[in-house]
Amino acid sequence: MAMGLPNRRATAPIRSPWSPWMARVLIIHPERSARRALEQHAGKRHQVSVTSDLRSGLKAMSKFRPQVVVVGMNGKRRDALELLGHMQRNNLKTPTIVVASSEAGMYQATAMKLGAASFLEYPLEQETFDRTISQVAMADYVAKGEQPPVTEEELTANLTELEASLNRKMQCFAGKNLVYLQSFILGGGRTSKPRIALKCPLRKQYDEPPNVYYEYIRDICCCDPSVCTAHQRFKEEHPE
Protein backbone atom coordinates (compact mmCIF):
# COMPACT_ATOMS: atom_id res chain seq x y z
CA MET A 1 0.00 0.00 0.00
CA ALA A 2 1.43 3.42 -0.90
CA MET A 3 2.35 5.86 1.82
CA GLY A 4 -0.23 8.41 0.69
CA LEU A 5 -0.01 12.16 0.26
CA PRO A 6 3.29 14.00 -0.35
CA ASN A 7 5.30 14.70 2.76
CA ARG A 8 4.37 17.82 4.72
CA ARG A 9 5.74 19.22 7.92
CA ALA A 10 3.78 18.67 11.11
CA THR A 11 2.18 21.75 12.58
CA ALA A 12 3.43 23.10 15.87
CA PRO A 13 1.58 21.74 18.91
CA ILE A 14 -1.46 23.69 20.09
CA ARG A 15 -1.35 24.19 23.83
CA SER A 16 -4.78 23.88 25.37
CA PRO A 17 -5.85 25.15 28.79
CA TRP A 18 -4.81 22.74 31.56
CA SER A 19 -7.22 19.90 32.24
CA PRO A 20 -7.23 16.99 34.73
CA TRP A 21 -5.93 14.66 32.04
CA MET A 22 -4.00 16.41 29.30
CA ALA A 23 -2.45 14.02 26.81
CA ARG A 24 -0.15 14.73 23.87
CA VAL A 25 -2.31 13.81 20.87
CA LEU A 26 -1.05 13.41 17.30
CA ILE A 27 -3.74 13.66 14.61
CA ILE A 28 -3.07 12.20 11.14
CA HIS A 29 -5.76 12.82 8.54
CA PRO A 30 -5.49 13.56 4.78
CA GLU A 31 -8.72 15.59 4.59
CA ARG A 32 -8.29 19.22 5.62
CA SER A 33 -11.81 19.78 6.98
CA ALA A 34 -11.80 16.54 8.99
CA ARG A 35 -8.29 17.30 10.26
CA ARG A 36 -9.36 20.73 11.50
CA ALA A 37 -12.47 19.33 13.17
CA LEU A 38 -10.47 16.67 15.02
CA GLU A 39 -7.90 19.28 15.99
CA GLN A 40 -10.61 21.50 17.46
CA HIS A 41 -12.22 18.61 19.34
CA ALA A 42 -8.96 17.28 20.80
CA GLY A 43 -7.53 20.76 21.44
CA LYS A 44 -10.23 21.51 24.01
CA ARG A 45 -8.54 19.22 26.52
CA HIS A 46 -5.23 18.11 25.10
CA GLN A 47 -1.94 19.23 23.59
CA VAL A 48 -2.25 18.56 19.86
CA SER A 49 0.00 18.18 16.84
CA VAL A 50 -1.50 17.68 13.37
CA THR A 51 -0.18 16.14 10.13
CA SER A 52 -1.79 15.38 6.78
CA ASP A 53 -0.02 12.13 5.83
CA LEU A 54 1.76 9.10 7.21
CA ARG A 55 5.33 10.11 6.42
CA SER A 56 5.10 13.36 8.33
CA GLY A 57 3.03 11.58 10.97
CA LEU A 58 5.82 9.08 11.63
CA LYS A 59 8.33 11.92 11.90
CA ALA A 60 6.02 13.73 14.31
CA MET A 61 5.75 10.58 16.45
CA SER A 62 9.51 10.66 16.96
CA LYS A 63 9.66 14.39 17.68
CA PHE A 64 6.35 15.09 19.45
CA ARG A 65 6.29 11.75 21.35
CA PRO A 66 2.48 11.53 21.51
CA GLN A 67 0.68 9.59 24.19
CA VAL A 68 -2.20 8.95 21.77
CA VAL A 69 -2.37 8.88 17.95
CA VAL A 70 -5.65 9.64 16.17
CA VAL A 71 -5.67 8.55 12.51
CA GLY A 72 -8.46 9.08 9.99
CA MET A 73 -9.76 6.57 7.46
CA ASN A 74 -12.36 6.61 4.70
CA GLY A 75 -13.56 4.07 2.17
CA LYS A 76 -11.00 5.04 -0.47
CA ARG A 77 -7.90 5.65 1.67
CA ARG A 78 -6.82 3.07 4.20
CA ASP A 79 -3.78 4.89 5.57
CA ALA A 80 -4.87 3.96 9.09
CA LEU A 81 -4.35 0.28 8.39
CA GLU A 82 -0.94 0.98 6.92
CA LEU A 83 0.04 2.97 9.99
CA LEU A 84 -1.16 0.24 12.34
CA GLY A 85 0.73 -2.39 10.33
CA HIS A 86 3.90 -0.29 10.44
CA MET A 87 3.57 0.18 14.21
CA GLN A 88 2.98 -3.52 14.72
CA ARG A 89 6.00 -4.54 12.62
CA ASN A 90 8.24 -2.03 14.39
CA ASN A 91 6.93 -2.71 17.90
CA LEU A 92 5.67 0.87 18.34
CA LYS A 93 3.35 0.87 21.34
CA THR A 94 1.66 4.30 21.18
CA PRO A 95 -2.11 3.64 21.53
CA THR A 96 -3.91 4.56 18.32
CA ILE A 97 -7.53 5.56 17.78
CA VAL A 98 -8.99 5.12 14.30
CA VAL A 99 -11.69 7.64 13.30
CA ALA A 100 -13.53 6.28 10.27
CA SER A 101 -16.18 7.43 7.84
CA SER A 102 -19.30 5.26 7.65
CA GLU A 103 -18.13 3.47 4.49
CA ALA A 104 -14.90 2.45 6.26
CA GLY A 105 -16.69 0.70 9.12
CA MET A 106 -16.10 -2.66 7.42
CA TYR A 107 -12.42 -2.38 8.36
CA GLN A 108 -13.00 -2.26 12.12
CA ALA A 109 -12.08 -5.90 12.73
CA THR A 110 -8.90 -5.54 10.69
CA ALA A 111 -7.91 -2.36 12.52
CA MET A 112 -8.44 -3.95 15.93
CA LYS A 113 -6.44 -7.03 14.88
CA LEU A 114 -3.59 -4.72 13.88
CA GLY A 115 -3.59 -3.20 17.35
CA ALA A 116 -5.94 -0.20 17.27
CA ALA A 117 -6.86 0.86 20.79
CA SER A 118 -10.30 2.05 19.66
CA PHE A 119 -12.37 2.43 16.47
CA LEU A 120 -14.78 5.38 16.21
CA GLU A 121 -17.15 6.21 13.36
CA TYR A 122 -18.68 9.50 12.28
CA PRO A 123 -20.80 11.27 13.41
CA LEU A 124 -18.44 11.82 16.33
CA GLU A 125 -19.69 13.25 19.63
CA GLN A 126 -17.34 15.49 21.64
CA GLU A 127 -17.95 13.55 24.85
CA THR A 128 -17.23 10.21 23.18
CA PHE A 129 -14.04 11.53 21.61
CA ASP A 130 -12.83 13.06 24.90
CA ARG A 131 -13.56 9.92 26.86
CA THR A 132 -11.88 7.66 24.31
CA ILE A 133 -8.66 9.70 24.27
CA SER A 134 -8.55 9.76 28.07
CA GLN A 135 -9.30 6.06 28.35
CA VAL A 136 -6.62 4.87 25.95
CA ALA A 137 -4.03 7.28 27.40
CA MET A 138 -4.76 6.18 30.94
CA ALA A 139 -4.84 2.50 29.99
CA ASP A 140 -1.37 2.88 28.48
CA TYR A 141 -0.13 4.66 31.62
CA VAL A 142 -1.48 1.88 33.85
CA ALA A 143 -0.15 -0.89 31.59
CA LYS A 144 3.34 0.51 32.11
CA GLY A 145 2.87 0.44 35.88
CA GLU A 146 3.39 4.20 36.11
CA GLN A 147 1.73 6.51 38.61
CA PRO A 148 0.16 9.63 37.03
CA PRO A 149 0.36 12.97 38.84
CA VAL A 150 -2.35 13.92 41.32
CA THR A 151 -5.11 15.72 39.43
CA GLU A 152 -6.45 19.20 40.09
CA GLU A 153 -9.82 17.70 40.95
CA GLU A 154 -8.26 15.58 43.68
CA LEU A 155 -6.43 18.61 45.06
CA THR A 156 -9.62 20.68 45.32
CA ALA A 157 -12.39 18.13 46.01
CA ASN A 158 -13.53 16.58 49.25
CA LEU A 159 -11.69 13.29 48.81
CA THR A 160 -13.88 11.37 51.26
CA GLU A 161 -16.97 12.31 49.25
CA LEU A 162 -15.19 11.60 45.97
CA GLU A 163 -14.11 8.17 47.22
CA ALA A 164 -17.69 7.33 48.27
CA SER A 165 -19.09 8.58 44.96
CA LEU A 166 -16.72 6.41 42.92
CA ASN A 167 -17.53 3.35 45.00
CA ARG A 168 -21.25 3.96 44.37
CA LYS A 169 -20.72 4.40 40.62
CA MET A 170 -18.42 1.40 40.19
CA GLN A 171 -19.37 -0.61 37.08
CA CYS A 172 -16.61 -3.23 37.17
CA PHE A 173 -17.46 -6.20 39.37
CA ALA A 174 -13.82 -6.49 40.45
CA GLY A 175 -13.66 -2.97 41.86
CA LYS A 176 -16.75 -2.97 44.07
CA ASN A 177 -16.04 -0.97 47.26
CA LEU A 178 -12.28 -1.02 46.65
CA VAL A 179 -11.68 2.67 45.92
CA TYR A 180 -9.61 4.15 48.76
CA LEU A 181 -7.44 7.14 49.67
CA GLN A 182 -3.75 6.40 49.21
CA SER A 183 -0.90 8.27 50.87
CA PHE A 184 2.69 7.42 51.77
CA ILE A 185 4.88 8.08 54.78
CA LEU A 186 7.78 10.17 53.49
CA GLY A 187 9.86 10.37 56.64
CA GLY A 188 10.45 13.19 59.07
CA GLY A 189 6.82 13.04 60.14
CA ARG A 190 5.64 13.95 56.61
CA THR A 191 3.12 12.16 54.40
CA SER A 192 2.33 12.52 50.71
CA LYS A 193 -0.84 14.23 49.53
CA PRO A 194 -3.70 11.71 49.59
CA ARG A 195 -5.07 10.59 46.26
CA ILE A 196 -7.80 8.34 44.89
CA ALA A 197 -6.60 4.80 44.16
CA LEU A 198 -7.79 1.24 43.64
CA LYS A 199 -5.76 -1.97 43.88
CA CYS A 200 -7.53 -4.25 41.41
CA PRO A 201 -7.53 -8.00 42.20
CA LEU A 202 -8.55 -8.82 38.62
CA ARG A 203 -5.55 -7.00 37.13
CA LYS A 204 -3.31 -8.77 39.64
CA GLN A 205 -4.86 -12.12 38.64
CA TYR A 206 -3.77 -11.52 35.05
CA ASP A 207 -0.27 -10.31 36.00
CA GLU A 208 -1.02 -6.70 35.09
CA PRO A 209 -0.08 -3.69 37.28
CA PRO A 210 -2.89 -3.74 39.87
CA ASN A 211 -2.81 -0.10 40.99
CA VAL A 212 -5.05 2.33 39.11
CA TYR A 213 -5.77 5.97 39.88
CA TYR A 214 -8.47 8.60 39.73
CA GLU A 215 -9.05 9.21 36.02
CA TYR A 216 -8.74 5.52 35.19
CA ILE A 217 -11.23 4.69 37.95
CA ARG A 218 -13.62 7.47 36.88
CA ASP A 219 -13.55 6.85 33.12
CA ILE A 220 -12.95 3.09 32.93
CA CYS A 221 -13.82 1.25 36.15
CA CYS A 222 -16.89 3.44 36.76
CA CYS A 223 -17.85 4.03 33.14
CA ASP A 224 -16.61 1.45 30.61
CA PRO A 225 -14.74 -1.54 32.10
CA SER A 226 -14.54 -3.18 28.67
CA VAL A 227 -11.54 -0.92 27.93
CA CYS A 228 -9.51 -2.68 30.64
CA THR A 229 -7.42 -5.54 29.26
CA ALA A 230 -7.88 -7.64 32.43
CA HIS A 231 -11.65 -7.25 32.12
CA GLN A 232 -11.43 -8.24 28.45
CA ARG A 233 -9.43 -11.37 29.28
CA PHE A 234 -11.89 -12.34 32.02
CA LYS A 235 -14.86 -11.97 29.64
CA GLU A 236 -13.08 -14.06 27.00
CA GLU A 237 -12.56 -16.84 29.53
CA HIS A 238 -16.06 -16.50 31.03
CA PRO A 239 -18.49 -15.68 28.19
CA GLU A 240 -22.00 -14.91 29.33
C-alpha positions in Angstrom: 0.0 0.0 0.0 1.4 3.4 -0.9 2.4 5.9 1.8 -0.2 8.4 0.7 0.0 12.2 0.3 3.3 14.0 -0.3 5.3 14.7 2.8 4.4 17.8 4.7 5.7 19.2 7.9 3.8 18.7 11.1 2.2 21.7 12.6 3.4 23.1 15.9 1.6 21.7 18.9 -1.5 23.7 20.1 -1.4 24.2 23.8 -4.8 23.9 25.4 -5.8 25.1 28.8 -4.8 22.7 31.6 -7.2 19.9 32.2 -7.2 17.0 34.7 -5.9 14.7 32.0 -4.0 16.4 29.3 -2.5 14.0 26.8 -0.2 14.7 23.9 -2.3 13.8 20.9 -1.0 13.4 17.3 -3.7 13.7 14.6 -3.1 12.2 11.1 -5.8 12.8 8.5 -5.5 13.6 4.8 -8.7 15.6 4.6 -8.3 19.2 5.6 -11.8 19.8 7.0 -11.8 16.5 9.0 -8.3 17.3 10.3 -9.4 20.7 11.5 -12.5 19.3 13.2 -10.5 16.7 15.0 -7.9 19.3 16.0 -10.6 21.5 17.5 -12.2 18.6 19.3 -9.0 17.3 20.8 -7.5 20.8 21.4 -10.2 21.5 24.0 -8.5 19.2 26.5 -5.2 18.1 25.1 -1.9 19.2 23.6 -2.2 18.6 19.9 0.0 18.2 16.8 -1.5 17.7 13.4 -0.2 16.1 10.1 -1.8 15.4 6.8 0.0 12.1 5.8 1.8 9.1 7.2 5.3 10.1 6.4 5.1 13.4 8.3 3.0 11.6 11.0 5.8 9.1 11.6 8.3 11.9 11.9 6.0 13.7 14.3 5.7 10.6 16.5 9.5 10.7 17.0 9.7 14.4 17.7 6.4 15.1 19.5 6.3 11.7 21.3 2.5 11.5 21.5 0.7 9.6 24.2 -2.2 8.9 21.8 -2.4 8.9 18.0 -5.7 9.6 16.2 -5.7 8.5 12.5 -8.5 9.1 10.0 -9.8 6.6 7.5 -12.4 6.6 4.7 -13.6 4.1 2.2 -11.0 5.0 -0.5 -7.9 5.7 1.7 -6.8 3.1 4.2 -3.8 4.9 5.6 -4.9 4.0 9.1 -4.4 0.3 8.4 -0.9 1.0 6.9 0.0 3.0 10.0 -1.2 0.2 12.3 0.7 -2.4 10.3 3.9 -0.3 10.4 3.6 0.2 14.2 3.0 -3.5 14.7 6.0 -4.5 12.6 8.2 -2.0 14.4 6.9 -2.7 17.9 5.7 0.9 18.3 3.3 0.9 21.3 1.7 4.3 21.2 -2.1 3.6 21.5 -3.9 4.6 18.3 -7.5 5.6 17.8 -9.0 5.1 14.3 -11.7 7.6 13.3 -13.5 6.3 10.3 -16.2 7.4 7.8 -19.3 5.3 7.6 -18.1 3.5 4.5 -14.9 2.5 6.3 -16.7 0.7 9.1 -16.1 -2.7 7.4 -12.4 -2.4 8.4 -13.0 -2.3 12.1 -12.1 -5.9 12.7 -8.9 -5.5 10.7 -7.9 -2.4 12.5 -8.4 -4.0 15.9 -6.4 -7.0 14.9 -3.6 -4.7 13.9 -3.6 -3.2 17.3 -5.9 -0.2 17.3 -6.9 0.9 20.8 -10.3 2.1 19.7 -12.4 2.4 16.5 -14.8 5.4 16.2 -17.1 6.2 13.4 -18.7 9.5 12.3 -20.8 11.3 13.4 -18.4 11.8 16.3 -19.7 13.3 19.6 -17.3 15.5 21.6 -18.0 13.6 24.9 -17.2 10.2 23.2 -14.0 11.5 21.6 -12.8 13.1 24.9 -13.6 9.9 26.9 -11.9 7.7 24.3 -8.7 9.7 24.3 -8.5 9.8 28.1 -9.3 6.1 28.3 -6.6 4.9 25.9 -4.0 7.3 27.4 -4.8 6.2 30.9 -4.8 2.5 30.0 -1.4 2.9 28.5 -0.1 4.7 31.6 -1.5 1.9 33.8 -0.2 -0.9 31.6 3.3 0.5 32.1 2.9 0.4 35.9 3.4 4.2 36.1 1.7 6.5 38.6 0.2 9.6 37.0 0.4 13.0 38.8 -2.4 13.9 41.3 -5.1 15.7 39.4 -6.4 19.2 40.1 -9.8 17.7 40.9 -8.3 15.6 43.7 -6.4 18.6 45.1 -9.6 20.7 45.3 -12.4 18.1 46.0 -13.5 16.6 49.2 -11.7 13.3 48.8 -13.9 11.4 51.3 -17.0 12.3 49.2 -15.2 11.6 46.0 -14.1 8.2 47.2 -17.7 7.3 48.3 -19.1 8.6 45.0 -16.7 6.4 42.9 -17.5 3.3 45.0 -21.2 4.0 44.4 -20.7 4.4 40.6 -18.4 1.4 40.2 -19.4 -0.6 37.1 -16.6 -3.2 37.2 -17.5 -6.2 39.4 -13.8 -6.5 40.4 -13.7 -3.0 41.9 -16.7 -3.0 44.1 -16.0 -1.0 47.3 -12.3 -1.0 46.6 -11.7 2.7 45.9 -9.6 4.2 48.8 -7.4 7.1 49.7 -3.7 6.4 49.2 -0.9 8.3 50.9 2.7 7.4 51.8 4.9 8.1 54.8 7.8 10.2 53.5 9.9 10.4 56.6 10.4 13.2 59.1 6.8 13.0 60.1 5.6 14.0 56.6 3.1 12.2 54.4 2.3 12.5 50.7 -0.8 14.2 49.5 -3.7 11.7 49.6 -5.1 10.6 46.3 -7.8 8.3 44.9 -6.6 4.8 44.2 -7.8 1.2 43.6 -5.8 -2.0 43.9 -7.5 -4.2 41.4 -7.5 -8.0 42.2 -8.5 -8.8 38.6 -5.6 -7.0 37.1 -3.3 -8.8 39.6 -4.9 -12.1 38.6 -3.8 -11.5 35.1 -0.3 -10.3 36.0 -1.0 -6.7 35.1 -0.1 -3.7 37.3 -2.9 -3.7 39.9 -2.8 -0.1 41.0 -5.0 2.3 39.1 -5.8 6.0 39.9 -8.5 8.6 39.7 -9.0 9.2 36.0 -8.7 5.5 35.2 -11.2 4.7 38.0 -13.6 7.5 36.9 -13.5 6.8 33.1 -13.0 3.1 32.9 -13.8 1.3 36.2 -16.9 3.4 36.8 -17.8 4.0 33.1 -16.6 1.5 30.6 -14.7 -1.5 32.1 -14.5 -3.2 28.7 -11.5 -0.9 27.9 -9.5 -2.7 30.6 -7.4 -5.5 29.3 -7.9 -7.6 32.4 -11.7 -7.3 32.1 -11.4 -8.2 28.5 -9.4 -11.4 29.3 -11.9 -12.3 32.0 -14.9 -12.0 29.6 -13.1 -14.1 27.0 -12.6 -16.8 29.5 -16.1 -16.5 31.0 -18.5 -15.7 28.2 -22.0 -14.9 29.3 
